[in-house]
Amino acid sequence: KLKTINRDLALTESLERPLFVALKEEEHIANSSETNPQRVKFLDSPESTVGGKANPYAKLVRAFKNSPKEAFELVITKEDIKNWGLRKWVNETKGLAKKATAGMRESTDIKFAWNPHYSINLLGTVLTALAYSQMLQEKYGKKAIDMLVGGESRYGTSLNIDMLARAWAARGITVHRPKPGKRLTIWQSSFITSLKRWAGGIYFTASHSARNIFAGKILSTEGSQLLIEEMVDMVDLIDQMLIPVEQGEKEALTISFAAEDDSLIQNDIDS
């Protein structure tokens, strides 16, 4: 492409490396995300219909691609559970929980974080976070608890932090997260959770894994990761959220998200 402009461009080391990285990044994204053109249209559009066909993922796109700044709700119906494959996801997640000694880690769609066809997806992560916060609120017998959410630089980390913070704040939880533009390490997250005696937290990472692998490390109030048995209990709670809707005993499962500037969301952790 450079030669088409009939110019000899001497690539210095400072120019060559960023160009190489950019080209490889583009290639990686193309190969690590959805490749089915039809499915991509649905995963990327907030419209209820695309090309005359019903878009089963419109709710997910509206909730997560360009989330409203104000408080909003995501209503999950029996049809949504079927269309999004949530029953299959729960069963797969139960398997992941039984071996989650280093967090729940698996492949994710690095372009469409809300893609439900991947073992790790944003909706599943939010459901996991809500189940964990429910466990902690029941354990401490109160709604007002403090929790940490942080992460490093994996694809989708910032979006996951944003949505979890808003979901927890909507439950009355005070959320502590990094200051804008800051990142945390797992040891910093563990240490500060333990030091402050916060109820727990979630840290997003997937160190030592391929770039399209994503994971959430669930932290206890001591800053340690949860026991396998606790992880399984957490997934069972997600199951209990979905079963009444699947069986028609409940019309829908509603997930509430606080406004992005909610006072319960504290950007108070400085790395």
SVG drawing of the C-alpha trace seen along z (x, -y; Angstrom):
<svg xmlns="http://www.w3.org/2000/svg" viewBox="-46 -11 61 40">
<polyline fill="none" stroke="black" stroke-width="0.4" points="0.0,0.0 2.9,-2.4 4.3,-2.0 1.1,-2.9 1.8,-6.5 5.1,-6.3 7.2,-7.4 10.0,-5.7 9.2,-5.8 12.1,-4.9 10.6,-3.3 12.5,-4.2 12.3,-1.8 10.0,-4.2 7.5,-4.0 8.0,-0.4 7.1,1.2 3.7,-0.7 2.8,0.1 3.6,3.8 1.6,3.9 -1.4,2.1 -1.5,4.6 -1.2,7.6 -3.8,6.2 -6.2,5.8 -5.5,9.4 -6.0,10.7 -9.4,9.0 -10.6,10.3 -9.6,13.8 -10.7,13.8 -14.2,12.4 -17.4,13.5 -16.8,14.3 -20.3,15.0 -21.4,11.7 -25.1,12.3 -24.5,12.9 -22.3,9.8 -25.1,7.6 -27.3,8.8 -24.6,8.5 -23.8,5.0 -27.2,3.5 -29.6,2.1 -32.5,2.3 -35.2,4.9 -35.1,6.0 -32.2,6.2 -32.8,6.8 -36.4,7.7 -35.4,10.3 -36.0,10.2 -32.8,9.3 -32.6,11.6 -29.6,9.7 -31.0,6.1 -31.5,5.9 -27.9,6.9 -26.6,4.4 -28.7,1.6 -27.6,2.4 -23.9,2.9 -22.7,1.3 -23.9,-2.2 -25.3,-2.0 -27.6,-4.8 -25.8,-7.2 -28.9,-7.2 -30.2,-4.3 -31.9,-1.5 -33.1,2.1 -32.4,5.2 -35.4,7.4 -34.7,11.1 -37.6,13.2 -38.0,16.9 -37.5,16.3 -34.3,14.4 -33.0,17.2 -33.6,19.6 -32.3,17.2 -29.1,16.3 -28.4,19.9 -28.3,19.1 -29.2,22.7 -26.2,24.0 -24.1,21.2 -25.1,22.0 -24.3,25.7 -20.9,24.8 -20.2,22.3 -20.9,25.0 -18.1,27.0 -15.8,24.0 -16.6,23.3 -15.5,26.8 -12.0,26.1 -11.8,22.3 -8.7,22.3 -7.4,19.2 -10.7,17.5 -13.4,18.4 -11.4,18.2 -12.3,19.1 -12.5,17.6 -14.5,14.4 -15.5,12.3 -12.9,9.5 -15.0,7.3 -18.6,8.0 -18.2,8.5 -22.0,9.2 -21.8,12.1 -23.6,15.0 -22.1,17.7 -18.8,17.5 -18.3,19.1 -17.2,15.7 -19.6,12.9 -20.7,9.7 -24.2,10.8 -22.8,13.9 -20.3,11.8 -23.0,9.5 -25.1,12.5 -22.1,13.9 -21.5,10.6 -25.1,10.3 -25.1,13.8 -21.9,13.1 -23.2,9.9 -26.4,11.7 -24.2,14.3 -22.3,11.6 -25.4,9.5 -27.0,12.6 -23.8,13.6 -23.4,10.1 -27.2,9.7 -27.2,6.2 -27.7,4.5 -25.0,1.8 -21.7,3.5 -18.5,2.4 -17.0,4.3 -14.0,3.8 -14.0,4.1 -10.8,3.7 -8.7,5.2 -5.7,4.9 -5.6,4.3 -7.5,7.2 -10.1,6.5 -13.4,5.5 -11.9,4.9 -13.2,1.3 -16.7,2.2 -16.9,5.1 -15.8,2.8 -18.3,0.2 -21.3,2.5 -20.5,4.5 -20.1,1.3 -23.5,0.1 -25.2,3.4 -23.8,3.5 -24.6,-0.1 -28.2,0.6 -28.3,3.2 -27.2,0.7 -23.6,1.7 -20.8,-0.9 -18.4,0.0 -14.7,-0.9 -12.9,-1.0 -9.7,-2.5 -9.5,-6.2 -10.1,-7.1 -7.2,-5.8 -5.7,-3.8 -5.2,0.0 -4.7,2.4 -2.7,5.6 -4.3,8.6 -2.0,8.3 -3.0,4.7 -6.7,5.7 -6.3,8.5 -4.3,6.4 -6.6,3.4 -9.8,5.6 -8.2,7.3 -6.8,4.1 -10.2,2.3 -12.1,5.4 -14.5,4.9 -17.0,7.7 -15.3,8.9 -14.7,8.1 -14.0,9.1 -10.7,8.6 -10.6,9.0 -7.5,10.6 -6.2,13.7 -2.5,13.4 -0.4,16.1 -3.3,17.0 -4.0,16.3 -5.2,12.7 -8.8,13.8 -9.0,15.5 -10.8,13.5 -11.3,14.2 -12.8,12.9 -11.0,13.6 -13.6,13.6 -12.1,12.1 -13.2,12.8 -13.0,10.3 -9.5,11.6 -8.4,10.8 -8.1,14.5 -9.9,16.3 -13.1,18.2 -13.0,21.9 -14.3,24.2 -17.4,25.1 -18.2,21.4 -17.8,20.9 -20.2,23.7 -22.7,22.3 -22.5,18.9 -23.4,20.6 -26.2,22.4 -27.6,19.0 -27.6,17.9 -29.5,21.1 -32.1,20.2 -32.5,16.8 -33.3,18.3 -35.4,21.4 -38.6,19.6 -38.5,17.6 -37.8,20.8 -40.6,22.6 -43.1,19.8 -43.4,19.1 -42.0,15.7 -42.5,13.4 -39.0,12.1 -35.7,11.6 -34.9,7.8 -31.4,6.6 -31.1,3.0 -28.1,0.7 -27.5,-2.5 -26.6,-5.7 -23.0,-5.9 -22.4,-8.8 -24.3,-7.2 -22.9,-8.3 -22.3,-4.6 -19.7,-4.2 -16.4,-5.5 -13.4,-6.0 -11.1,-6.1 -8.4,-3.5 -5.1,-5.0 -2.5,-2.5"/>
</svg>
